[in-house]
Amino acid sequence: MKNNFKYSNDNKRYHTLTYYYKNIFNSKVCKVSLNANFTCPNIDGKVGYGGCIYCSKLGSGEFGGNPKEKLIDQFEKGKEIMKRKWPKAKFIAYFQANTNTYAPIEKLKECFEPFIKREDCIGISIATRSDSITDECINYLTDINQRTFLTIELGLQTIHKETSKLINRCSTLNNFEKMVKKLRSKNINVVVHIINGLPYETEEMMLDTVKYLNKLDINGIKIHMLAILKNTPLEKYYQKNKFKLLTKDEYIKIVIKQLEYLRPEIVIHRLTEDPKKEDIIEPTWLTKKVTILNEIDKIMAKENIIQGDKI
């Protein structure tokens, strides 16, 4: 069946990141994951201890660089690996691990400024929490946004208070919504992370999280499946409670429904978790990323579904 989706030039029926970047930069764009060795207010005691229960010791930066190495060296190594596959690609410095605005402004400048000045780096993506961006930081981010292509990635994970408490998120929905509005008022791109399959959440609860986000002025979304990783509090919790995990088919079904409740203009940055095989406890099907994405495409085509169908 012919694909008439506005934001696609291939067989995808959702607004892909590849299409989005190509439309802006007329080039393949790759994100080079970096680890600037930041901490998190949910680790050091400012808002909580121990971090979110699913977070690894690397602060969800498993594919980032070695924090013992200089950021520029991390960037060069990552860039060279990607250039082997995409020789003409352009690059974005992605500050991925932990909370990358949780530091004094001078520290942030030390991390970000070198990449703003590089000709081979067309932008910066910063993963952080909504409770870790001060007004002074917003002013600095506004300045960065005028000099390079900036994206702020905010972890939300779920809108449900009981789940947030269980996973030790230590952040409020009200704070998150206020920060989205502040960033967007400065014309800063905002991408939001959510997790499907959190303990005891129903399909309806997962859909409600997406329906809520669709009402906000966000630019993009990353959809993850809960990964139980080795040596995390979640691993211990799962061993003790054995809560139900989504099957691959259940996950795919929910993701497709979520896409139907998202405005076509919202860019889909990710549709599944991508853990390392040596780190994953469950679900093991998460290591089959390509299979999951292909199945999503297949079902959406078969049932003639496109992003935003149910809005």
C-alpha positions, 0 to 999 in steps of 0.5 A: 500500500502506498505510503502518503505520510508527509514526513517520510521519504521511505517506507516509514509511516512516522516522522523519522529522525533521519528525515528530520535531519535531512530536511534541515541539513541535507545530509546524514547526521550522526549523534556521537555519544559522550560521557562528561562525568556529570552526576545526578541530583537523584544520586548525590542527595539533592532530591534523592539517593540511588538514582532511578532504579533502572539506571546503570552505573554509567548513567544510561550512557553505555554507548557513550565515551570513556569518562576518563578520556577528554570529551574531544577525544571521545568525540573523535573516536566516535566520529571515526567509527561512524565515518566508516559507514557514512563518510559524508555524515555530519555530527552532533555532540550528544551529552548522554550520560547522567544529568548534563546541566547539573553543574555550575555554568563555568563547568557547562561552558568547559564541556559545550563550548569546544563543540560549538566552535568545531566545523565538523560538529553541527549541533549539541544534544543535552540529556538532562532532568527538568529539575536540573536547569536553572534560570541562569542555565536557560539563559546560557542555553538560549545563547547556545541555541543562537550559535548552533543547533541545540536540542534538550532531551528531558527524561519524563518516563511516565506521567503516573505518580505512583510509578514515578515513586516506585522507580525513585524518579524524585521529580514532579510532573508539574516541574516537567511541564513548566520546564518544557514551557520555559525552554520552548518560550526560548525556541529551544528544541525539546525531546522527551524520553518515556519508558514503556513496560514500567512495573505494573503500568497498563497499556492504558497508562502508557497511552495516557503518557503519550496523550499528555505529551501530545498536548505539550509543545514538544519537538520530539520523543524517544520511546524506550522499553524497560530494560532490566540491566545487571547490577541495577536496583531494578534487577534486585526489584525484579528478582524479588517481585517478578512483575510482568514484562511486556512481550515483544508483540505487546510492546510493538502493539503499544508503540504503534498505538502511541504513534497514532496519538502523536502529532505528525510534526513530532519527530520520533527519535527512538522506538525501542531500547538498545541495550548491550547483550552483556548487560541485559537481564530481561527482556532478551528480545530487546537485543533484536532492535532491527527486528522490532523496527521492521515489525512496526513498519510491517504492521503499520503498512498492513493496517494502513496506520500513520502517525497521528491517525487518532488525533 
